[in-house]
Amino acid sequence: MKNNEIKKIVSVACALTVLAGFAACGKEDKTPETSFAEITPTPVPVETTTTPTTTIPVYSGPLPSSDIAVTWGETTLDTPVIMYAAVSEGEFLRVRKGPSTEYDIVGTLTRNQQVQIVAVTDSSWYKTSDGFYISATYLTQQPS
C-alpha cells in the first residue's frame, strides 16, 4: 500500500468517527425519567450529643416564710430600699435563710437583679422583704 492510500483510509476513518459523534449528539435519550417520589434516600446516621444542663433556682419572691429563730441583731430600715446584685456575668448571688453562709440557700440572684431590703443585721447582711438574707458585700445601690 502506498503512502497516499494510507492517508486516505485514515482520513475516511476520522471523518466517520466525527460523523458518528455528531449523530449521537442528535439522538434523543430513551432512558425513562425518574420522579422524585420514586427515589429512596439513603439514610445517613446522625450522631447526637446531649449537653448537660444545670438548673439553678432564681430568687423571684415571695419565697416560703423563714422558719428559723432570730438570734442576731437587726435594724429595720424606715423605708425599704431597692438594691442590686453585684456579681460577675454568669455568676449567681445566694439568698439564704439566715445572715451567714451556715444557713441554707433558698434561691439566687443574677447580675443586677434587684431586691427590696427592709433591714440590716449587725453582721453586715441585708434582710429582704421576704424575710431572707443576702450578704451586704454583694449588693449595690446602683446596677453595674
C-alpha positions as CSV (number, residue, x, y, z in Angstrom):
1,M,0.0,0.0,0.0
2,K,1.2,3.4,-0.9
3,N,1.5,6.3,1.5
4,N,-1.3,8.2,-0.2
5,E,-3.7,5.3,0.1
6,I,-3.0,5.0,3.9
7,K,-3.6,8.7,4.3
8,K,-7.0,8.4,2.5
9,I,-8.1,5.4,4.7
10,V,-7.1,7.3,7.9
11,S,-8.9,10.4,6.7
12,V,-12.1,8.5,5.9
13,A,-11.9,6.7,9.3
14,C,-11.5,10.0,11.2
15,A,-14.4,11.5,9.2
16,L,-16.6,8.6,10.0
17,T,-15.8,8.9,13.7
18,V,-16.6,12.6,13.7
19,L,-19.9,12.0,11.9
20,A,-20.8,9.2,14.3
21,G,-20.2,11.6,17.2
22,F,-22.4,14.2,15.7
23,A,-25.1,11.7,15.0
24,A,-25.0,10.5,18.7
25,C,-25.5,14.1,19.9
26,G,-28.7,14.5,18.0
27,K,-30.3,11.3,19.3
28,E,-33.0,11.5,22.0
29,D,-32.3,9.8,25.2
30,K,-34.7,6.9,25.5
31,T,-34.0,6.4,29.2
32,P,-37.2,6.7,31.3
33,E,-37.4,9.7,33.6
34,T,-37.4,9.0,37.4
35,S,-39.6,11.2,39.5
36,F,-38.5,12.4,42.9
37,A,-41.2,10.3,44.5
38,E,-39.5,7.1,43.2
39,I,-36.1,8.0,44.7
40,T,-35.4,6.3,48.0
41,P,-32.9,8.4,50.0
42,T,-30.1,6.5,51.7
43,P,-30.3,7.0,55.5
44,V,-27.3,8.8,56.9
45,P,-26.5,8.2,60.6
46,V,-26.6,11.3,62.7
47,E,-24.6,11.5,65.8
48,T,-26.4,13.3,68.6
49,T,-24.9,14.6,71.8
50,T,-26.6,15.8,74.8
51,T,-25.4,18.9,76.6
52,P,-25.7,18.6,80.4
53,T,-27.7,21.5,81.8
54,T,-27.6,22.9,85.3
55,T,-30.8,24.3,86.8
56,I,-30.2,27.0,89.4
57,P,-33.2,28.3,91.3
58,V,-33.6,32.1,90.7
59,Y,-34.9,34.3,93.5
60,S,-38.2,35.7,92.5
61,G,-40.1,36.1,95.7
62,P,-42.2,35.8,97.6
63,L,-40.5,32.7,98.9
64,P,-41.8,30.5,101.6
65,S,-41.5,32.1,105.0
66,S,-38.4,31.6,107.0
67,D,-38.7,29.0,109.8
68,I,-35.6,29.9,111.9
69,A,-35.4,31.7,115.2
70,V,-33.7,35.1,115.1
71,T,-30.6,35.0,117.2
72,W,-28.8,38.1,115.8
73,G,-29.3,41.9,116.0
74,E,-31.3,43.6,113.2
75,T,-32.0,47.2,112.4
76,T,-35.2,47.7,110.5
77,L,-35.0,50.5,107.8
78,D,-37.5,53.3,107.9
79,T,-38.2,52.9,104.2
80,P,-37.4,49.7,102.1
81,V,-34.5,50.2,99.7
82,I,-34.0,48.6,96.3
83,M,-30.5,47.1,95.9
84,Y,-28.8,45.2,93.0
85,A,-26.9,42.0,92.9
86,A,-23.2,42.9,92.2
87,V,-21.9,39.6,90.8
88,S,-20.0,38.9,87.6
89,E,-21.8,38.0,84.4
90,G,-22.9,34.3,84.6
91,E,-22.4,34.2,88.4
92,F,-25.2,33.9,91.0
93,L,-25.7,35.5,94.4
94,R,-27.1,33.2,97.0
95,V,-30.1,34.1,99.1
96,R,-30.1,32.4,102.5
97,K,-32.5,31.6,105.4
98,G,-30.2,33.5,107.8
99,P,-27.4,36.0,107.9
100,S,-24.5,33.7,107.4
101,T,-23.1,31.1,105.0
102,E,-24.1,28.5,107.6
103,Y,-27.8,28.9,106.7
104,D,-29.5,27.0,103.8
105,I,-29.7,28.6,100.3
106,V,-33.3,29.4,99.3
107,G,-32.6,31.0,95.9
108,T,-30.2,33.0,93.9
109,L,-29.9,36.4,92.2
110,T,-28.4,37.1,88.8
111,R,-26.2,40.1,87.9
112,N,-28.1,43.4,88.5
113,Q,-31.2,41.7,89.7
114,Q,-33.0,43.9,92.1
115,V,-34.2,43.0,95.6
116,Q,-36.0,45.0,98.2
117,I,-34.1,45.4,101.5
118,V,-36.0,46.0,104.7
119,A,-33.4,45.6,107.5
120,V,-29.6,45.3,108.1
121,T,-28.1,42.9,110.6
122,D,-25.2,43.5,113.0
123,S,-23.1,41.1,110.9
124,S,-23.4,43.1,107.6
125,W,-26.2,41.1,106.0
126,Y,-29.3,42.5,104.5
127,K,-32.8,41.2,105.1
128,T,-35.1,41.1,102.1
129,S,-38.8,41.9,102.1
130,D,-39.4,38.1,102.0
131,G,-37.5,37.6,105.2
132,F,-34.4,36.1,103.8
133,Y,-30.8,37.3,103.8
134,I,-28.1,38.4,101.4
135,S,-24.5,39.4,102.2
136,A,-24.0,43.2,102.1
137,T,-20.7,42.6,100.3
138,Y,-22.6,41.6,97.1
139,L,-25.3,44.3,96.9
140,T,-25.0,47.8,95.5
141,Q,-27.3,50.8,95.3
142,Q,-26.8,51.1,91.5
143,P,-26.8,48.4,88.8
144,S,-23.3,47.7,87.5
